[in-house]
Amino acid sequence: MTTMSQGLIIAAGGNEEMPSVLAVPIDELIVGIFGFLVVFGVLAKVALPKIKATLEERTNAIEGGIERAAAAQAEAEKTREEYREALAQAREEAAAIRAQAQTDRAAIVDEARTEARAAAASVTAAAEAQLAAERAQATAALTRQVGEMALTLATKVVGQGLADDARVRATVDDFLDSLENSAREAKA
Amino acid sequence: MAIDNSVKPLDLDGLVAAGSLDCKFENAANPCGFPAPDTGIFFFDDLASFEILGMEFGINKLTIQVILGVVIVLAFFLWAFRRPKLVPRGSQNVGEMGYLFIRDGIAREVIGKDGDKYVPFLFSFFFLVWILNFMGVMPFVHFPATSVFAIPVAFALIVYLTWLPLGIYRQGFFPFFKGMLFPPGVPKPMYLLLAPIEFLSNIIVRPFTHAVRLFANMFAGHLLLATFSIASFYLLTFTVIGVLGSVASVTVAVAITGFELLIQALQAYIFTLLTAVYIGGALHADH
């Protein structure tokens, strides 16, 4: 290096020999070593451990966050599943209740119908019985009255006291029976 | 005064001696000729000096710059990482970028899983070297401390004295040297040739090249910058050709400054990367 510039240096100012640029003075060497050791010492002891811890913390936080998110998602999934199950169950129940109601309704309607039918039947029966009784009564009354009228008429026609005669009574009865029989035949 | 960064102009024998030439005005109009920068720009006068244990330390521009570099690196990172937050803001972001660059880009990439332990070591080298390089274009400083050979030598020496004992400690004395001097997968007779070469390149030359690579780059860059900066003044005369020459020179100086910015970062990176390679080689046998 020195040779390169030798020609240029010679005169100016003084003639002092320029030291080689490749020379390594001990004091400069020590300055360099000391400078690095100070930087290294302070950074390694003070600044870098802090940032290292922070970066690790951040990694943990991110990983923890991801874990938490995964847990939350799993829980949400579980809740949704539960909800779905509950919903299905509720639907099932509702369907069952509806079916039950349907059956109940049919039963109730049937029962009501039966009851109504029974009631109607009993009313009809009662009316029929009454009618029959009234008819029997009317028939009996008519029969007696017709007999008496006929007897009265016959007595008047014959002009004799036949009233208490047993034979007369038997004749009247025969007559009435024949009347009754003819009426029954006509009906049939 | 003191920091004598100025350039001593080329002299024409006799003229100056005769006192008929004034070479102070550095200009093409001056018959003294172009005052090309010489290695003198890499030496500084002591402002003061003191003695520790019988050794003399000079306080000069170089010493001040190293101290300045140390202070800047420490101040920035102590400030950036003063209360690191989980969610980084501002300077912490920048600092973290640097930290992750060293950790992921160099330590883990080159050394491997156990590289995390050496992050502070690599981190300190990268940023100290970078800031000392950067001072080559820093206004008012304009001198890269790493262009003084002693500084890269000091750093390379620390690296050398770190990986060599580390390798012996981790692998054991004989396995370490065996792995280094007798790399596997080579025909036996070749070792006659290979072992001395490996010894020379790894043990002797390696720290030297480690230092010279950084030094030479910064030295050459500074010399180039100085040359074109001086030329832009020297060429400036009140003629068309003078103005054109000066403008061209300024342009080149600016371009070189940009180029230097790149070189400064790159050399700091290469220095740190090689440091990681050496440490990785000391930790793991197969290399």
Interface residues (C-beta under 8 A of the other chain):
Chain A: M1 T2 M4 S5 L8 I9 I10 A11 A12 G13 M18 P19 V21 L22 A23 V24 P25 I26 D27 E28 L29 I30 V31 G32 I33 G35 F36 L37 V38 V39 F40 V42 L43 A44 V46 A47 L48 K50 I51 K52 A53 T54 L55 E57 R58 A61
Chain B: K8 P9 L10 D11 D13 V16 C23 A36 D38 T39 G40 F42 F43 M55 E56 F57 G58 L62 T63 V66 I67 G69 V70 V73 L74 F77 L78 A80 F81 P84 K85 L86 Q92 G95 E96 Y99 L100 V119 P120 F121 F123 S124 F125 F127 L128 V148 F149 A150 I151 P152 V153 A154 F155 L157 I158 F219
